[in-house]
Amino acid sequence: MDLATLVGLIGAFATVTAAILMGGSATTFINPPSLLIVLGGTAMTVLIKFNLSQFLGSFRVAFIAFKNQATKAEDLIPQIIEMAGIARKQGLFALENVEIEYPYLKSAIDLVVEGRSPEETAVLLEKDKREISDRQKIGSQVFSASGDVAPAMGMIGTLIGLVQMLSNMDDPKAIGPAMAVALLTTLYGAVMANIVFMPVADKLKLRRIEEEKLNSICLDGVLGILDGQNPRIIESTLKLYLTPKSRNADADEGKGKAEQAPLKEAA
C-alpha cells in the first residue's frame, strides 16, 4: 500500500470533515440530490468521452495509485547484470531457467530465448512498451476528465437549485432545500475534483513515468545482452537511469572503478 496516497486521501477528507463538525451538524452537508448530480452526472459525462471498457478499466488502473511500486530500478539493474553474466558464460538459452518477476523483463527474455534477432526484439519490445504506456495513460485521462467535469456538474447543480429557489419564493419551506442543493453541489464538485479525481490522475501519471523508466532499463539491458556486451558496460549504461545519489551509494559499496568513471563523466 502506498502510504503517501492513503494518508493524503484520508487526511484531506478528515480535514474537511473536522471543519464541518466544528461549524455545526454534519447532516446539514448531506444532500442526496446534490450527490446524484455530481457523481452521476460526472460518470455519465465522462462516459461520453471514453468507451465503456476504458471507463471501467480506469478503476483497475486507479488501484495502482494505492500500491507501492513492487520493482525499483536499483533492484532491477543487478538482476539484468546477473543475467548478462549468465548469457556471456552459458549462452542465451541459459536465461530460460532464470526466475523473473517483473512482467516486461520476463517478456523480453522470452523473446531472447525464442532466438529472435536483436532488430526484431527491439521492435517488439518498443511496441509492447508503448502499448503499456498508452493503457496507463488512458486511465489517468479518465480521472483527469472526471476532475474537469465534477466542478462543472457542481455548477449545474447550483443553477438547478437557484431556479428551484426562485420559482418557489412564495413558499418559505421550499427555499431552504433548494438553497442547499445550490450550494452543496458546488461543494461536492470541488471536493471530488480536488481531493479524489485530480490527485489520483496525477499519481497515475507519475506511476506511468516510473514504469516507462523501468521498461527502458529492461529494453537497454536486454539489447545489450543480445549484442554480447560485457556486463560491466551494460551496468554503466543502466546506471545512467539512477539518480546521482543512488550511483554514489553503489560506488560506496565498492562496485568497481570501471563502472564509476563513465558515470562521473555523465554527471
Secondary structure as UniProt FT lines:
FT   HELIX           3..23
FT   HELIX           26..29
FT   HELIX           32..35
FT   HELIX           36..40
FT   HELIX           41..49
FT   HELIX           52..62
FT   HELIX           63..66
FT   HELIX           73..90
FT   HELIX           92..97
FT   HELIX           103..113
FT   TURN            114..115
FT   HELIX           118..166
FT   TURN            167..170
FT   HELIX           172..191
FT   HELIX           192..197
FT   HELIX           198..226
FT   TURN            227..228
FT   HELIX           231..238
FT   HELIX           239..241
FT   HELIX           244..252
FT   TURN            253..254
FT   HELIX           257..266
//
